[in-house]
Structure formats: C-alpha cells, structure tokens
Amino acid sequence: MSTGRDLRWVDAAGELPSLSGAYALHIVLDKPARLPPRWPGLRMDAGEYLYFGSAKGPGGIRARCARHFRAGKKRHWHVDWLTVAATGLRAAAFPDASECDLTARALEVPGVSIPVDGFGSSDCRCCKAHLLALPPQFGALFSDSILNRVTLFAHNTP
C-alpha cells in the first residue's frame, strides 16, 4: 500500500492510504469528452490531464479514489465527467497535503496549463481550477516528473 511518500502512481484505490489529505489523478482521454452542464456544449480535448482533489471524509484518500476508479458511477463531481470517459486513470496520495498547494506547484512546470477555468474548484477561493492539462509531447514521463515535483514540495512543507 502507498503511504503517499513513495512517489508512485497506482491504478487501484486499494493501494492508497485511508488517510485524509490530497490526491492527484492522471487522466488520459483518447477522444474528446463531454463536460458537465456548467459548460454547455463544451468538450475536453483528447490528451492527458492532472486533477488535484481532497479527501477528508471517512475512508480518506482510498475511499475517494475508489469512487473515481469505479466504472458506471453517477456523474456528480466535475472530474466524474472525465473519469467515466478516461482510457487511462492513475492516482497518487498526498496525506496531510492541500490540493491547492499541489495545483500551484504543478502549474510552475513549463507547459502545464489550465484547460477550463473553474473545473474542479467551484468551492475553492484561491484556485482558478484543479484540473491541469499536460503538454501533448511529454505524456506519462512528464506526469511522473510532475508527481515527483509536487511530492517533494508536499513533504518539505510544514
């Protein structure tokens, strides 16, 4: 099981800790995906994305990510619209971290951008979005380098 300190992506929620904190999803879309009704008629382009979320309820990060990995779920959260269409989905845990701090850190990486203002951050007062687009030329290796960057940040802050 991941403790959130071993710098790795997992493809099953059972490998994540049941602690509260933040998590990252690496989402791969092979074709455009419809967005929630908040953005009528818009689609997310095919590509790779990072989503940063929080898990403070019962079961912590493991329970929240189990929902993200579940097929056929009812779309409730913004990110559900992407996870149901994803052809690739991985998660990483950041116990005791903030999704806002992780998002800000990932945005420091050249080429990372916000594809849709407000996506995943409708209840956040400081972030423009919690969903980030990865540059198309970098792919999985790039998401691994961002994971390392935000993990080092998360573990070196009080």
C-alpha positions as CSV (number, residue, x, y, z in Angstrom):
1,M,0.0,0.0,0.0
2,S,1.2,3.5,-0.8
3,T,1.8,5.8,2.1
4,G,1.8,8.8,-0.2
5,R,5.6,9.2,0.3
6,D,6.9,6.7,-2.2
7,L,6.4,8.9,-5.3
8,R,4.3,6.5,-7.4
9,W,1.1,6.3,-9.3
10,V,-1.3,3.4,-8.6
11,D,-4.1,2.1,-10.7
12,A,-6.2,0.7,-7.9
13,A,-7.6,2.5,-4.9
14,G,-6.8,-0.4,-2.6
15,E,-3.1,0.6,-2.9
16,L,-3.8,4.1,-1.4
17,P,-3.9,5.0,2.3
18,S,-7.2,5.6,4.2
19,L,-5.8,8.9,5.5
20,S,-7.2,12.4,4.9
21,G,-5.3,14.7,2.6
22,A,-5.0,15.4,-1.1
23,Y,-4.6,13.2,-4.2
24,A,-3.8,13.5,-7.8
25,L,-5.4,11.8,-10.7
26,H,-3.6,11.3,-14.0
27,I,-6.4,11.1,-16.6
28,V,-5.8,10.0,-20.2
29,L,-8.5,10.8,-22.8
30,D,-8.1,9.2,-26.2
31,K,-11.0,11.2,-27.6
32,P,-12.8,14.3,-26.6
33,A,-15.1,14.1,-23.5
34,R,-18.2,16.0,-22.8
35,L,-18.0,18.4,-19.9
36,P,-20.6,18.9,-17.2
37,P,-23.7,21.1,-17.8
38,R,-21.9,24.1,-16.3
39,W,-20.1,24.3,-19.6
40,P,-22.9,23.5,-22.1
41,G,-21.8,22.0,-25.4
42,L,-18.1,22.1,-24.5
43,R,-15.8,19.1,-24.7
44,M,-12.4,18.4,-23.2
45,D,-9.9,17.6,-25.9
46,A,-8.2,14.2,-26.2
47,G,-4.9,14.4,-24.1
48,E,-3.5,13.9,-20.6
49,Y,-4.7,15.8,-17.6
50,L,-3.9,16.1,-13.9
51,Y,-6.6,16.6,-11.4
52,F,-5.9,17.5,-7.7
53,G,-8.6,16.8,-5.1
54,S,-9.1,16.5,-1.4
55,A,-10.4,13.6,0.7
56,K,-11.3,14.5,4.2
57,G,-14.2,12.2,4.9
58,P,-14.5,8.6,6.1
59,G,-12.0,6.3,4.3
60,G,-9.9,9.2,3.3
61,I,-7.9,9.1,0.0
62,R,-8.6,5.5,-0.6
63,A,-12.4,5.9,-0.4
64,R,-12.4,9.0,-2.6
65,C,-10.2,7.5,-5.3
66,A,-12.2,4.2,-5.2
67,R,-15.1,6.3,-6.4
68,H,-13.0,7.8,-9.2
69,F,-11.9,4.3,-10.3
70,R,-15.5,2.9,-10.2
71,A,-17.0,2.2,-13.7
72,G,-20.6,3.2,-14.3
73,K,-20.8,5.7,-11.4
74,K,-23.3,8.6,-11.5
75,R,-21.6,11.7,-12.5
76,H,-21.6,14.1,-9.6
77,W,-18.3,15.9,-9.4
78,H,-16.8,17.8,-12.4
79,V,-14.0,15.2,-12.7
80,D,-16.5,12.4,-13.0
81,W,-17.2,13.5,-16.5
82,L,-13.6,12.8,-17.4
83,T,-13.0,9.6,-15.4
84,V,-16.0,7.9,-17.0
85,A,-14.5,8.7,-20.4
86,A,-10.9,8.0,-19.5
87,T,-8.9,5.3,-21.2
88,G,-6.2,5.6,-18.6
89,L,-6.5,6.6,-14.9
90,R,-3.9,6.6,-12.1
91,A,-3.9,8.1,-8.7
92,A,-1.2,9.3,-6.2
93,A,-1.8,10.1,-2.5
94,F,-0.6,13.1,-0.6
95,P,-1.7,12.7,3.1
96,D,-2.0,15.9,5.0
97,A,-1.4,18.0,1.9
98,S,-3.6,20.6,0.2
99,E,-4.9,20.2,-3.4
100,C,-4.5,23.9,-3.8
101,D,-0.8,23.8,-2.9
102,L,-0.2,20.8,-5.2
103,T,-2.1,22.5,-8.1
104,A,0.0,25.7,-7.7
105,R,3.2,23.7,-7.6
106,A,2.3,21.7,-10.7
107,L,1.4,25.0,-12.6
108,E,5.0,26.1,-12.1
109,V,6.1,23.4,-14.6
110,P,6.6,24.9,-18.1
111,G,3.8,23.7,-20.5
112,V,1.3,22.8,-17.8
113,S,-1.9,24.8,-18.3
114,I,-5.5,25.2,-17.1
115,P,-7.8,23.9,-19.8
116,V,-11.1,25.1,-18.3
117,D,-11.5,27.8,-15.7
118,G,-13.4,26.7,-12.6
119,F,-13.1,22.9,-13.3
120,G,-13.0,21.0,-10.0
121,S,-12.6,24.2,-8.0
122,S,-16.1,25.7,-7.7
123,D,-15.8,25.7,-3.9
124,C,-12.2,27.0,-3.9
125,R,-11.5,30.6,-3.2
126,C,-7.8,30.6,-4.3
127,C,-7.5,28.3,-7.4
128,K,-8.6,29.1,-10.9
129,A,-9.1,25.3,-11.4
130,H,-7.9,22.0,-10.0
131,L,-7.7,20.4,-13.5
132,L,-4.5,20.8,-15.4
133,A,-3.6,19.9,-19.0
134,L,-0.2,18.3,-19.7
135,P,1.7,19.2,-22.8
136,P,1.0,16.6,-25.5
137,Q,4.6,16.0,-26.3
138,F,5.5,14.7,-22.9
139,G,3.0,12.1,-21.9
140,A,3.4,9.7,-19.0
141,L,7.1,10.5,-18.3
142,F,6.1,14.1,-17.8
143,S,3.3,13.2,-15.4
144,D,5.9,11.2,-13.4
145,S,8.2,14.2,-13.2
146,I,5.3,16.4,-12.0
147,L,4.4,13.8,-9.4
148,N,8.0,13.9,-8.1
149,R,8.0,17.7,-8.1
150,V,4.7,18.1,-6.1
151,T,5.6,15.2,-3.8
152,L,8.9,16.8,-2.8
153,F,7.0,20.1,-2.3
154,A,4.3,18.4,-0.2
155,H,6.8,16.6,2.0
156,N,9.0,19.6,2.6
157,T,6.3,22.0,3.8
158,P,5.3,22.3,7.5
